[in-house]
Every structure is written in structure tokens, then in C-alpha cells.
């Protein structure tokens, strides 16, 4: 079965038939010119007169059809061979089919002898004929049927049997019109002038000139051709001009594939065609343009205000080899291309350059060199929009194809200006994009390989998607990229460097900015079925990084930051994995609160060695080093809360985002400045906490979509372990308090601080700790102990030693608690504290050396005296030894879990109790036998309830104020005590009792006098006063006690038969 032509083949066939029909018309005219003199020469119209020739012509042209033929005149001169026919007209049914105003032919007779038809001149003027095509595709030329296939067959037979040659000296057509009519297409061809000169088939080397000037549907078409048509390898050279030819009339040749076609075609070209035995050579130079063109094919529309080409074309075919060269300029203006929902719009497209093409056997090669420029370009594809003010490419492209191998190489530069790309809510904008380099592509069977080498530069770049925006003043990449694909295997590699300048990233209200970002390294990507692997290995640098957080309101700057290592991304099926290995170094890190201007954190340098991240729940690094750490520093103040020269963390691990472990932490030269306000709060710490609080915590939590919130109620327990912490170097803690006036700054120098393993996964394990420090340079403090920081109940063991603490430095605190200002004095203390399951039990052994203080707050002094049953300074004076030391053991105890338990209250209560006990012990045993008298007096006279301590009681006989021998001995003991304790002061208080009252009544009766009660009481008070005076005088006169150390009280009357007349000596 014969194969039927496809739609595209039908278009080509129909187009070829149209060209063939036009050639038939021209052939008809040529045969007409040749046939008339030939018929005359060989007797067809031999020996006829002009009138007879006219009659014969009319008869032959009318034939058997219904045509009417008119000839105005026929003039034939057989001697000169000139035939002139004037005003020949053929009509059918009053419609003209052929008109010839003038036909003049001059024939040379002699060449006929050599079977050569030679026409010296021929003139065809003002001719009109109609060419019609019926439904069977047969042609009617001037009313005569002319079948193309028959003509071709006849032509072939004549060529085989007729050895005649033909030639024209000069053929001239003037003002001829041809009208073509068919059911699909109609056109008018106006031949204003056609000249054929020196056309001789027996002179193959003779150059023939063919020129014409015509109009097709009113569009001027002209040309001039010089040809050698009869040589073995014919040659044609000439030019062709077309001016604004409407191509819309030729839509019928599309076979219905085009729905619309319009435009005005213009050409001005010169050409050369050489028809070789083994092929052809064609050369063209000039310009072709198409204005206001429009093409519609289905849902595709192409429209251009102007398309123009100017340049040269060289094309050759020889044997199995084809070569082509195109060199010139192509320009498109106001170009619009629409395909479905895709639209391409360009104000101007210009290509300038050269293209070379060659094909031999199965090998094809093509090379393009030049430049392409697109201005005001816009491309729309669904929700994707691309707009560019200018796109320019300059370079070369090489293409090769051989058997199953295809190769493409592009080398040059691409520039895009004011580029904008929109994909949904994502927008990419670049002020300038430049590419310079080489791209190689090859395909062999099912394997694809491509390589790109060069540089890319983006200026004024902006990328926005949702509430995220990326802005870069400049982005530069330089390097190579390789890609290969075979079956289901994909591999790609990129190697080079990336440079970003003035980069900004905005996410919601958060902004990250970098003056410069650089990357240098290699990226590898591979795909295998359901598995993807990506590896990035190299160095990433940030310069002058800045980020701004809206909640909390923090501005962070980093002078430099560097990552050097490897990143790995793996995807298996639908699950993704991430790993990273490398080193991080950052310098001059500073984070500041925008509102308070408080520097939250500042690091001179941060180093993370052997950092490893796995998925990213698991993180480990061999060492983290922080140089010049600063925490919480106010603007304009050089004293931060915490400062350290270096912090080193060894062997850090984070597992499952819940298990933290690092082997050791070393802190070098720790400086802490603790400034307490009047309420005892650490204000700088409070400011730090406030600066880190999220500003919009509640509103942000509401933004979290319900689908992204975790629905599981199980909370993974956070566990952590620290192998040990050490504070080394010249570390210092400074304490300043505004809680009391004139509070001196306290300096605590840490000589050695170590903390053992801290592990909340093993809460029953004790964490040991040790501290060695000096306070204000000379006082020494040491702590050794252990604790269970993670048990529900408190478990702590401490052994502490304090040596030579200057109490004057703590005078404001002592004044606040006790009401005394300390002038001088030192404190030594040894403490052993044990808290077991919340129960506190401990002893504090203190020694105060050479304490000198003065009373400052009488209210506080009175309260303390009430607690101790005597003034504090008096109590302490009893405890001073020969070295002027006061030794006191304080026992503390209690339940630290009680809601109202306060450490300060527990210590105060313990001190009070210990003082009382120490005084009691001192008076009872240290000064035996005086202490026995004290215990007896305390019990007998309930002196323990008083605000003072009674040292001794001097008894008197009722009604008497004289010292007995026993009383003198008692006073002597007191004197000895006062001499041994020169700082002890005594109050002397006289008492009169009921026994004195009875004695005075008895004396009054003996004197037979009677006194009222008021006079009797006055007498008793006088007695009590005299008793005190007697004791005081005895101490002064006999034992030389300074009167300033002896103070008398107001006399007192007491009730009760058990009361003894006496004088109490109180400290």
C-alpha cells in the first residue's frame, strides 16, 4: 500500500504545486514565442499572406471551444523573419482569457539549418491572461487545459527525441498581467518589465542576463539574474527585491494548519547559485524583513512588529557533505508569543554573529559565534512570571552529532539587567546578573554529561517568599560544575567559590545582615533510585554579621565567623538525614538589647573544634573555647556582671536533644561584679533576665498552626553530665550593696575552684567541690565539700575555713543586724555543715580578734540585749581571753524544707543561743568558784529573765547597810574579776525588801513613834541607795576600780518574804 503523506508533507506538496503552476505559465509564454516562427519556417503557415496568417491563428486559437478570438493585425516579413501581432484577445462568454496588445518576434533563419532556433528579439507588451485551477487540480491557461503531469511527460519525450537547440538574443516583456484563480487562492501578478538576453543553449559559457520588475498583489518584486544555464554545472548570480508583500494571501498553502497569517515581507538580497554535478553551492547577501507579522496555530500565537535579517548566507551540498554559513544580524521588535497560558513578550531581540553548519555522512557540526540581546523581556507561564529589562549573550556555541553521540559547547558571557522572576508568592529580583564561562554538554546513547566552568555575578539581588526576604548587593560564584546522568543514576559536582556582599535576610521581624559571606569548596550530589546523597566540603566565612530579633529585642553582631568542614544530606525513600563535621571559629560576638542597650553577651573569640552534627539531634565536639567572655554590661560602664579571659569545654556531646554531656569545663580569670540594690536584688542579673524575655511570647504561640504542634503528651527528660568544672587564674568576685550606707566594696579573689562530676542521671552520687579564695586581699576562705544537687531532698556536706576576715569591711552589715559600727577586728571561723535529707546539723567555730566597735542603733542593740539577757558588748567582753580573742562555737540545725526556713534567721538564732550558752559556761566554769554564785543568784533571783547578767549578789542584814565579812569577800571576788577583765563594766543596784520593812517598824515601836507608809517607803529607798553606795565606795577605795566602770541603779523595793536585802552586781 502506498504511504499517504502527513499534514506537513501535504503543505510542502501544495506549495510545490503552486510554484510548478507558475513555471507552467512562463513555459506557455516561451512556447508561444518559439512555436509561431517555427511553424512558419516549416510550412505550417508557409506561403500565407498576413491576412491568411491572421485567419489561421484565429481558427487555431478558437479550436472547438466556445472561445472568441480577435486579432487586430498580423504582420509577417518572411525575409527578415519578423512577425508582429497586435491586439490579440480571447474571450469566453464575454470574459477575457487572454489579451496581447503587441507581440513582436524576430527570428534568425540561418541557425535553423543547424537545428537551432535563434530569436534575435521578442517583445510581449501589455499582456493579460488568466490561470484557473479546477477541483481536479487541472490548469486552464488562457482557457486552454494544461495538465502538469502531461507536460512533464511530454517534455521528457521531446527532450529525448528532439535534438534542437534554442536561443534568445533579447526577450522583453512589458506591462504583463497574470491572474491566478482557484477555490482556495487568488492572486494577481503584474510583470512591469522582464528582460532575457543572450540566452543560447548552444553557447553554454555565454552569460545570460535575466531581469524583471513585477508586482504580486500590488507588492513590488524585482530582480536581476546573470546565469549560465547550459553548462555542466549551471551558475546563477543576481539580486531580488521585494517590498511589503502581504503574506496573508499564502495561508492556503498551510493546508489548514494555520488559523491566521499576516505580515509584510520585504527583501533586498544578492545571491549566487551554482548547480554542481554532485550538489549545489548557494550564497546570499542582503536583508530580509517581515513587518506586523502574526501567526496563529491552535492555541499558539506569534506576533512581531518587525523581524529583520541582514547578512550573508553560504550553503553547499556535495555528495554526502553539507556546509552552511550564516553571518549577519537578526532583529525582532515588539515580539509576542503565546502558547496556552504561556506568554513571551520582548520589546526587542537582536542577534549578531555567524553560524557555521556542516554535515557529512552521519556526522553533524554547527558553530555559532556572536551576540544575542533581549530588551524588556517578559515571560509568563501560569503563576510564573519572568521579566528582564535586558538580556545579553556574547560568545560561541559548538554543536556536534555523530551516530548516537551529541555534544554542545557554549562559551561566552550572559548578562541580565533588572531581572524579576515570580513563582506564586516567591519573587526573585536582580539588578544585574552576569555569567561568563564555558558549558559543555554531551549525550552518548542514554548517558548525559555536562560541565560548566566560569563565573556568575548577581548585583542588587532580592528574593522574597512569604514573610521571608533575602537581599544581596552582590553575589558572585566562580568555579566548575559537572553533571552526569545514565539510566537511573545521577551525579553532579560543583567546585569553586561563592562571595556575597551586603547580604540581608529578613524572616518575620528578624533580620540577619552580613557585609560579606564567602564559601570555597566542593559540593557533590548523587541520586540512585530512592536514595539521594549530597556532600558539601569546604570553608564558609561570614564578615560583619548582624542579626536583629524582635522577641527578645536583641541585636547581635559578629565580626568574623568561619566554618571549615563537611556537610552531608541524605534522603532514603521519604526520610531525610543530615550530618556535619568540621570546625567553627567566630570573633567579636556582641549581643545587645535594643531598648535597654544592655550588652547581653560578648565573646572575643569562639572556637568549636571537631564539631559533629547528626540529624541534628546529636551534636558533639572535642573542644569549645571562648576567649574574652563578657555577660551583662551596661552601656558606658566597664564593669560587666561576669567576665572571663577564657572558658574551655572539653568533649561535649548532645544526644537526642535531651542528653548533654561534657567532660570538663575550665574557666580562666573569672571576674564577677555583683551590685546589690537596697532590696538585696542583683540588679544587673535582673536586667539580663528581662533582656532575654520574649516580647511577644503569647502572640507568637498563637501563630503556630495546629498541624505543626506536637500532640504527644510525653516529655523527654533532659539529662546532663559535667565531668568537672575548674576556675583558674586571677579570678575575682566583687560585691557592692546598696542595702546599707557606706558599704565598702568586697573583693573575693578565687585562687582555686573545682567542682567534680555533675550528673542528673545519677542523682544519688555526690558532687565534690573545693574552693580556695582570699577576701579583700588578705582574708582567706576555703571550702571543701560535696552535694547531691538532683535529689528531691537537700544533701550537702561542707567543711569551711575562714581566716583573718576584716570585720571593719563588713561594718554596714553588722550595723544592720546588731546596731554596732565596727572600727576594727578580725574573724576566724571553722565550719562543718551537714544537711542530710533536708535536716541541717552543723557547728561553726568562730574566733573574733581585737574587736572594737561603737553603738550606732539603740533599737537594734536593745533587741539583741533582750535576746541575750544582757548587752551584746557586755556579753562579748566576758568571752574575751588574754589575747583579746572572742571564741564562740555556733551550732546550727533545722529543717531546710520548712516553708518559713531562712538561712539568715537560722544563723541569727544559733548565734544568740550560742552566745548565751557561752556566757553561761564561762561564768559557771571558767571563773570558778564565782560561777557557782552566779548560778545560785540566777536561780534564786530569776536574773536570767533580766536584760543583763548578774555576776554576784552582796547580801545585807535587814535594816542595815554595813558590809559583813562575807559581803566584803564577795565584793573582793568581783574586784578581782574586774581587774582581770578591764573592759568589764558593772551596774550596782541596791534593793530593800519586806524584811527591811519589818525591821524598821520594829525600830519605830521601840522608839514609840509611828510613821505613815509613805515615809516608811522613803526610808526603805534610802536604805537601798546607801547599800549600793557602800559597795561602789568599797570597790573604789579598797580596790581602786575606776568610777567610770561602776554605775549605780535607782533603788528598788521588792515584795516577798523570800527576798533577801542585797546589792546586785550586773554586767
Secondary structure, 3 states (H helix, E strand, C coil): CCCCCCHHHHHHHHHHHHHHHHHHHHHHHHHHHHHHHHHHHCCCCCCCCHHHHHHHHHHHHHCCCCEEEEEEEEEEECCCCEEEEEEEEEEECCEEEEEEEEEEEEEECHHHHHCEEEEEEEEEEEEEEEEEECCCCCEEECCEEECHHHHHHHHHHHHHHCCCEEEEEEEEEEEEEEEEECCCCEEEEEEEEEEEEEEECCCCCCCEEEEEEEEECCEEEEEEEEEECCCCCCEEEEEEEEEEEEHHHHHHHHCCCCCEEEEEEEEEEEEEEEECCCEEEEEEEEEEEEEEEEEEECCEEEEEEEEEEEEEEEEEEECCEEEEEEEEEEEEEEEEEEECCEEEEEEEEEEEEEEEEEEECCEEEEEEEEEEEEEEEEEEECCEEEEEEEEEEEEEEEEEEECCEEEEEEEEEEEEEEEEEEECCEEEEEEEEEEEEEEEEEEECCEEEEEEEEEEEEEEEEEEECCEEEEEEEEEEEEEEEEEEECCEEEEEEEEEEEEEEEEEEECCEEEEEEEEEEEEEEEEEEECCEEEEEEEEEEEEEEEEEEEECCEEEEEEEEEEEEEEEEEEEECCEEEEEEEEEEEEEEEEEEECCCCCEEEEEEEEEEEEEEEECCCEEEEEEEEEEEEEEEECCCCCCCCEEEEEEEEEEEEEECCCEEEEEEEEEEEEEEEEEECCCCCEHHHHHHHHHCCCCCHHHHHHHCCHHHCCCCCCCCCCEEEECCEEEECCEEEEEEECCCCCCCCEEEEEEEEEECCEECCCCCCCEEEEEEEEECCCEEEEEEEEECCCCCCCCEEEEEEEEEEEHHHHHHHHHHHHCEEEEEEEEEEEEEEEEECCEEEEEEEEEEEEEEEEECCHHHHHHHHHHHCCCHHHHHHHHECCCCEEEEEEEEEEECCCCCCCHHHHHHHHHHHHHHHHHHHHHHHHCCCHHHHHHHHHHHCCHHHCCCCEEEEEECCCCCCCCCHHHHHHHHHHHHHHHHCCCCCEEEEEEECHHHHHHHHHHHHHCCCCCCHHHHHHHHHHHHHHHHHHHHHHHHHHHCCCHHHEEECCCEECCCCCCCCEEEEEC
